Amino acid sequence: MVAETRGLTPCEDTLEWNETETHKPGRVEVSGARWGAGLSAVARFVAEIEAAAGGKSALKPGYVLAGDELFLLDRCRAAVLKAFVQPELRDFCLSDLDLAEASIFEVLDRAQTPSLMAPFQVIFVRNVRQLYTRGAKKDEFAALDRYFRSPNPQALLIFVADFLRIPSDARRMEMDDRNRFERITETLGEHCGVVELARVNEEDAMRWAVATAQEGGARLDPDAARELVDALGADMMLVSSELEKLLLYALGRGKITLGDVETMVLAAKQRSLYELTDAISARDRVRALALLHGLLNSSDAGEDAAIGHLYMLARTFRQMLVILEKNVRDSRAIWQALWQGFRMPPFAADDLIRQARRYKSRGELARAIRLVARADRELRSSPPDKRLVLERLVYELASEPKAASPLFGSTQLSFEG
């Protein structure tokens, strides 16, 4: 994580490089303000998990990952898996439960029941918002209170509260999210550690990119860091993915320039995702399927990148939903309609506005998000053919919606954030 990067010291609020005598050859110092709340919270969480795994400190019986910043959620999950889930015992010690499908009583029963095949259990609990829907839920919270008063020391509960949006400046949190967060701290927060996954602002995203590139043995020029973040709308999942490609591209040179970013990032984005959503919004199924195949064939990870493609599709449809609801008609207004961390690259603004206006209603875009959510569940269930799941998704997205379908009975949308 960022906090563990050697040679980094917080100083002035600028991106600068200073060779110092105390550093090893080739290592540089990145000046910059202290890391924002989200990155700092993850660094503390990772340090606590690693210390507990090494027997240096006690582990809390549960944690709440509060916030919809997927990049930070993934970092937290990866740290827990690395510390407590042995690959050969994964099927016996790791559970992913959804409160939309399983009750909290089933979750607690799983936590209280020792595994016969593994010494320790990790249970991720999604859809935590189900605990805070209408109704008192007295029985549920009473059961949680009883469990945490005498928790199983061989189990760890991780509650994923990704229905909250915590901006990089917590003072700007919307009232509804603030009330939900306070409700969580008053209930689960009494027994669990609460990790606030605030959005990463553009300055922190640039510093993170510089630090990560440095760890990878390359110097990321300030202009290149700024262009990388700006081009991807400060979306940390995309920034992280593209930075990995840039590190491979610059292997042996030890430097990533603005030209490298323009070559490897901007052109790739122009050719891929927005061309696919353009074909989908135009109901051109043949072109959409052809673009999907091109996207899969051009990706180094191939079908293994399917979850990432779904994440980007869901995000794009949610951006279109906001554009449609707020009646955005030109790129000048789009930056007010979409908040920081949820914006598209500047070059895609006009294209996305045009695509959004092809949809007749909010319901059509909500349908698209539900279709992506269904495909996401299928992919996470290890289907025999991931490509087939994606092909069916794109075909349905590019087809006219039917009058009625059982698929749309639920109002729960996935990919909050």
ROLUM-398158 format. One record per residue (C-alpha): residue number from 1; residue in three letters; z, y, x. Coordinates in steps of 0.2 Angstrom, whole numbers, plus 5000, padded with zeros to 4 digits. Layout:
// residues N
  seq  type     Z     Y     X
  NUM   Ala     Z     Y     X
...
This chain:
// residues 417
  seq  type     Z     Y     X
    1   Met  5000  5000  5000
    2   Val  4998  5018  5005
    3   Ala  5017  5020  5009
    4   Glu  5015  5007  5022
    5   Thr  5001  5015  5031
    6   Arg  5005  5017  5049
    7   Gly  5002  5034  5057
    8   Leu  5003  5044  5040
    9   Thr  5014  5059  5039
   10   Pro  5015  5071  5024
   11   Cys  5012  5089  5030
   12   Glu  5001  5103  5023
   13   Asp  4991  5101  5007
   14   Thr  4975  5099  5015
   15   Leu  4964  5084  5022
   16   Glu  4964  5086  5041
   17   Trp  4963  5074  5056
   18   Asn  4974  5077  5071
   19   Glu  4973  5066  5087
   20   Thr  4991  5064  5093
   21   Glu  4998  5056  5109
   22   Thr  5010  5045  5100
   23   His  4996  5036  5091
   24   Lys  4987  5021  5097
   25   Pro  4969  5025  5103
   26   Gly  4957  5026  5088
   27   Arg  4972  5030  5076
   28   Val  4972  5047  5068
   29   Glu  4985  5056  5058
   30   Val  4981  5061  5040
   31   Ser  4989  5077  5035
   32   Gly  4993  5079  5017
   33   Ala  5006  5083  5004
   34   Arg  5018  5069  4998
   35   Trp  5010  5055  4988
   36   Gly  5009  5058  4969
   37   Ala  5021  5050  4957
   38   Gly  5010  5035  4953
   39   Leu  5006  5029  4971
   40   Ser  5024  5033  4976
   41   Ala  5031  5022  4961
   42   Val  5020  5008  4966
   43   Ala  5025  5009  4985
   44   Arg  5043  5008  4980
   45   Phe  5040  4993  4968
   46   Val  5030  4984  4981
   47   Ala  5044  4987  4994
   48   Glu  5057  4981  4982
   49   Ile  5047  4965  4977
   50   Glu  5044  4961  4996
   51   Ala  5062  4964  5000
   52   Ala  5068  4952  4986
   53   Ala  5056  4939  4991
   54   Gly  5063  4940  5009
   55   Gly  5080  4938  5003
   56   Lys  5085  4956  5009
   57   Ser  5090  4962  4991
   58   Ala  5093  4956  4974
   59   Leu  5078  4955  4961
   60   Lys  5080  4963  4944
   61   Pro  5077  4951  4930
   62   Gly  5063  4961  4923
   63   Tyr  5052  4976  4926
   64   Val  5041  4987  4915
   65   Leu  5025  4993  4921
   66   Ala  5023  5009  4911
   67   Gly  5006  5017  4911
   68   Asp  4987  5014  4909
   69   Glu  4981  5017  4927
   70   Leu  4973  5000  4930
   71   Phe  4971  5002  4948
   72   Leu  4990  5004  4950
   73   Leu  4993  4989  4938
   74   Asp  4983  4978  4948
   75   Arg  4992  4983  4964
   76   Cys  5009  4979  4956
   77   Arg  5002  4962  4949
   78   Ala  4995  4957  4966
   79   Ala  5012  4961  4975
   80   Val  5021  4950  4963
   81   Leu  5009  4936  4964
   82   Lys  5009  4937  4983
   83   Ala  5028  4936  4984
   84   Phe  5032  4923  4971
   85   Val  5017  4913  4966
   86   Gln  5011  4900  4977
   87   Pro  4993  4896  4975
   88   Glu  4995  4877  4973
   89   Leu  5009  4880  4960
   90   Arg  5000  4894  4950
   91   Asp  4997  4884  4934
   92   Phe  5016  4879  4934
   93   Cys  5024  4895  4938
   94   Leu  5013  4909  4931
   95   Ser  5011  4914  4913
   96   Asp  5002  4928  4904
   97   Leu  5008  4930  4887
   98   Asp  5002  4942  4874
   99   Leu  5014  4949  4860
  100   Ala  4999  4950  4848
  101   Glu  4998  4931  4849
  102   Ala  5016  4925  4854
  103   Ser  5033  4932  4848
  104   Ile  5046  4939  4860
  105   Phe  5056  4924  4856
  106   Glu  5043  4912  4863
  107   Val  5043  4923  4878
  108   Leu  5061  4922  4881
  109   Asp  5061  4904  4877
  110   Arg  5048  4902  4891
  111   Ala  5059  4912  4903
  112   Gln  5075  4902  4899
  113   Thr  5066  4885  4902
  114   Pro  5066  4880  4920
  115   Ser  5049  4873  4926
  116   Leu  5049  4855  4932
  117   Met  5035  4858  4944
  118   Ala  5040  4875  4952
  119   Pro  5056  4883  4958
  120   Phe  5052  4900  4951
  121   Gln  5043  4907  4936
  122   Val  5033  4924  4934
  123   Ile  5029  4929  4916
  124   Phe  5018  4944  4912
  125   Val  5020  4951  4895
  126   Arg  5006  4961  4888
  127   Asn  5004  4971  4872
  128   Val  5021  4977  4873
  129   Arg  5017  4990  4860
  130   Gln  5020  4976  4847
  131   Leu  5039  4979  4850
  132   Tyr  5037  4997  4845
  133   Thr  5026  4996  4829
  134   Arg  5033  4999  4812
  135   Gly  5049  4990  4808
  136   Ala  5066  4990  4815
  137   Lys  5063  4975  4826
  138   Lys  5082  4972  4827
  139   Asp  5081  4954  4830
  140   Glu  5069  4955  4844
  141   Phe  5079  4968  4853
  142   Ala  5095  4958  4850
  143   Ala  5087  4943  4858
  144   Leu  5081  4953  4873
  145   Asp  5099  4960  4875
  146   Arg  5106  4943  4874
  147   Tyr  5094  4936  4887
  148   Phe  5096  4950  4900
  149   Arg  5115  4949  4899
  150   Ser  5113  4931  4906
  151   Pro  5095  4930  4913
  152   Asn  5088  4915  4922
  153   Pro  5089  4919  4940
  154   Gln  5073  4908  4943
  155   Ala  5062  4919  4932
  156   Leu  5054  4936  4932
  157   Leu  5048  4945  4917
  158   Ile  5035  4959  4919
  159   Phe  5032  4969  4904
  160   Val  5015  4978  4904
  161   Ala  5016  4994  4894
  162   Asp  4998  5000  4896
  163   Phe  4997  5009  4879
  164   Leu  5005  5024  4888
  165   Arg  4995  5037  4897
  166   Ile  5006  5046  4910
  167   Pro  4996  5060  4918
  168   Ser  4998  5064  4937
  169   Asp  5009  5079  4931
  170   Ala  5022  5071  4919
  171   Arg  5025  5088  4911
  172   Arg  5008  5087  4903
  173   Met  5012  5070  4895
  174   Glu  5007  5071  4876
  175   Met  5021  5071  4864
  176   Asp  5017  5054  4857
  177   Asp  5017  5046  4874
  178   Arg  5033  5055  4879
  179   Asn  5042  5048  4863
  180   Arg  5035  5030  4867
  181   Phe  5041  5031  4885
  182   Glu  5058  5037  4880
  183   Arg  5059  5023  4867
  184   Ile  5055  5010  4881
  185   Thr  5068  5017  4893
  186   Glu  5081  5017  4880
  187   Thr  5078  4998  4876
  188   Leu  5069  4988  4890
  189   Gly  5074  5001  4902
  190   Glu  5093  4997  4900
  191   His  5089  4980  4908
  192   Cys  5073  4982  4918
  193   Gly  5066  4992  4932
  194   Val  5054  5005  4925
  195   Val  5039  5008  4936
  196   Glu  5030  5024  4930
  197   Leu  5011  5022  4934
  198   Ala  5006  5040  4933
  199   Arg  4987  5044  4935
  200   Val  4981  5047  4952
  201   Asn  4975  5065  4954
  202   Glu  4959  5069  4965
  203   Glu  4969  5075  4980
  204   Asp  4979  5060  4981
  205   Ala  4964  5049  4978
  206   Met  4955  5057  4993
  207   Arg  4971  5055  5004
  208   Trp  4972  5036  4998
  209   Ala  4953  5034  5003
  210   Val  4956  5042  5020
  211   Ala  4971  5031  5023
  212   Thr  4963  5015  5017
  213   Ala  4948  5018  5027
  214   Gln  4959  5021  5042
  215   Glu  4967  5004  5040
  216   Gly  4950  4996  5039
  217   Gly  4946  5003  5056
  218   Ala  4935  5018  5050
  219   Arg  4937  5037  5049
  220   Leu  4932  5044  5032
  221   Asp  4925  5061  5034
  222   Pro  4933  5074  5023
  223   Asp  4917  5079  5014
  224   Ala  4913  5060  5012
  225   Ala  4931  5057  5004
  226   Arg  4928  5072  4992
  227   Glu  4911  5066  4987
  228   Leu  4917  5048  4984
  229   Val  4931  5054  4973
  230   Asp  4920  5067  4964
  231   Ala  4906  5055  4961
  232   Leu  4917  5042  4953
  233   Gly  4927  5054  4942
  234   Ala  4943  5050  4952
  235   Asp  4943  5033  4944
  236   Met  4953  5023  4957
  237   Met  4946  5006  4952
  238   Leu  4929  5012  4956
  239   Val  4934  5022  4972
  240   Ser  4943  5006  4978
  241   Ser  4928  4995  4975
  242   Glu  4915  5007  4982
  243   Leu  4926  5010  4998
  244   Glu  4926  4992  5002
  245   Lys  4907  4992  5002
  246   Leu  4907  5008  5013
  247   Leu  4918  4999  5025
  248   Leu  4906  4985  5027
  249   Tyr  4891  4997  5028
  250   Ala  4900  5007  5042
  251   Leu  4906  4991  5051
  252   Gly  4904  4994  5070
  253   Arg  4902  5013  5068
  254   Gly  4920  5017  5065
  255   Lys  4915  5032  5054
  256   Ile  4910  5034  5036
  257   Thr  4899  5050  5033
  258   Leu  4894  5060  5018
  259   Gly  4877  5053  5020
  260   Asp  4884  5035  5019
  261   Val  4892  5040  5002
  262   Glu  4876  5047  4995
  263   Thr  4866  5032  5000
  264   Met  4878  5018  4995
  265   Val  4888  5025  4980
  266   Leu  4878  5038  4970
  267   Ala  4861  5029  4970
  268   Ala  4870  5013  4965
  269   Lys  4879  5021  4951
  270   Gln  4863  5029  4945
  271   Arg  4853  5013  4944
  272   Ser  4866  5002  4936
  273   Leu  4880  5005  4923
  274   Tyr  4872  5020  4915
  275   Glu  4855  5012  4914
  276   Leu  4863  4997  4905
  277   Thr  4873  5008  4893
  278   Asp  4857  5018  4890
  279   Ala  4847  5002  4885
  280   Ile  4862  4996  4874
  281   Ser  4863  5013  4865
  282   Ala  4845  5013  4862
  283   Arg  4846  4995  4855
  284   Asp  4834  4989  4868
  285   Arg  4840  4971  4870
  286   Val  4826  4965  4882
  287   Arg  4829  4979  4894
  288   Ala  4848  4978  4892
  289   Leu  4848  4959  4897
  290   Ala  4836  4963  4911
  291   Leu  4847  4976  4918
  292   Leu  4862  4965  4916
  293   His  4854  4952  4927
  294   Gly  4849  4965  4940
  295   Leu  4867  4971  4940
  296   Leu  4874  4953  4942
  297   Asn  4861  4948  4955
  298   Ser  4864  4964  4966
  299   Ser  4882  4962  4966
  300   Asp  4890  4953  4981
  301   Ala  4903  4945  4970
  302   Gly  4890  4940  4957
  303   Glu  4898  4932  4942
  304   Asp  4915  4934  4949
  305   Ala  4913  4953  4947
  306   Ala  4912  4950  4928
  307   Ile  4929  4958  4924
  308   Gly  4925  4973  4934
  309   His  4909  4975  4924
  310   Leu  4918  4974  4908
  311   Tyr  4931  4986  4913
  312   Met  4917  4999  4917
  313   Leu  4908  4995  4900
  314   Ala  4925  4998  4890
  315   Arg  4928  5014  4899
  316   Thr  4911  5021  4896
  317   Phe  4911  5016  4878
  318   Arg  4929  5025  4876
  319   Gln  4921  5040  4885
  320   Met  4907  5040  4872
  321   Leu  4920  5038  4858
  322   Val  4929  5054  4864
  323   Ile  4912  5063  4866
  324   Leu  4907  5059  4848
  325   Glu  4924  5063  4840
  326   Lys  4925  5080  4849
  327   Asn  4907  5084  4845
  328   Val  4903  5087  4864
  329   Arg  4885  5093  4865
  330   Asp  4883  5099  4883
  331   Ser  4890  5095  4900
  332   Arg  4900  5111  4901
  333   Ala  4911  5106  4887
  334   Ile  4913  5088  4893
  335   Trp  4926  5092  4906
  336   Gln  4938  5100  4893
  337   Ala  4935  5085  4881
  338   Leu  4939  5072  4895
  339   Trp  4955  5073  4905
  340   Gln  4956  5071  4923
  341   Gly  4955  5053  4929
  342   Phe  4945  5048  4913
  343   Arg  4929  5058  4918
  344   Met  4912  5051  4923
  345   Pro  4903  5056  4938
  346   Pro  4895  5073  4936
  347   Phe  4877  5066  4937
  348   Ala  4880  5055  4922
  349   Ala  4887  5068  4910
  350   Asp  4871  5073  4902
  351   Asp  4865  5055  4900
  352   Leu  4882  5049  4892
  353   Ile  4882  5064  4880
  354   Arg  4864  5058  4875
  355   Gln  4869  5040  4873
  356   Ala  4885  5044  4863
  357   Arg  4875  5054  4850
  358   Arg  4864  5039  4847
  359   Tyr  4879  5031  4838
  360   Lys  4881  5036  4820
  361   Ser  4900  5034  4818
  362   Arg  4916  5031  4827
  363   Gly  4916  5014  4819
  364   Glu  4900  5008  4829
  365   Leu  4909  5013  4846
  366   Ala  4925  5005  4840
  367   Arg  4915  4989  4837
  368   Ala  4908  4990  4854
  369   Ile  4925  4991  4862
  370   Arg  4931  4976  4852
  371   Leu  4916  4966  4857
  372   Val  4920  4970  4876
  373   Ala  4939  4965  4872
  374   Arg  4933  4949  4865
  375   Ala  4922  4945  4880
  376   Asp  4937  4950  4892
  377   Arg  4948  4937  4883
  378   Glu  4934  4924  4885
  379   Leu  4932  4928  4904
  380   Arg  4951  4927  4907
  381   Ser  4951  4909  4899
  382   Ser  4940  4903  4913
  383   Pro  4924  4899  4903
  384   Pro  4911  4886  4910
  385   Asp  4898  4900  4912
  386   Lys  4903  4918  4914
  387   Arg  4885  4924  4914
  388   Leu  4883  4917  4897
  389   Val  4898  4927  4890
  390   Leu  4891  4943  4897
  391   Glu  4873  4939  4891
  392   Arg  4880  4936  4873
  393   Leu  4890  4952  4874
  394   Val  4876  4963  4880
  395   Tyr  4865  4955  4866
  396   Glu  4878  4959  4853
  397   Leu  4881  4977  4859
  398   Ala  4862  4981  4859
  399   Ser  4860  4974  4841
  400   Glu  4863  4983  4825
  401   Pro  4880  4979  4818
  402   Lys  4881  4967  4803
  403   Ala  4889  4973  4787
  404   Ala  4905  4963  4789
  405   Ser  4912  4951  4802
  406   Pro  4929  4942  4805
  407   Leu  4928  4949  4822
  408   Phe  4933  4966  4817
  409   Gly  4949  4962  4807
  410   Ser  4960  4968  4820
  411   Thr  4963  4986  4824
  412   Gln  4970  4983  4841
  413   Leu  4958  4990  4855
  414   Ser  4959  4984  4872
  415   Phe  4957  4993  4889
  416   Glu  4969  5007  4885
  417   Gly  4968  5021  4898
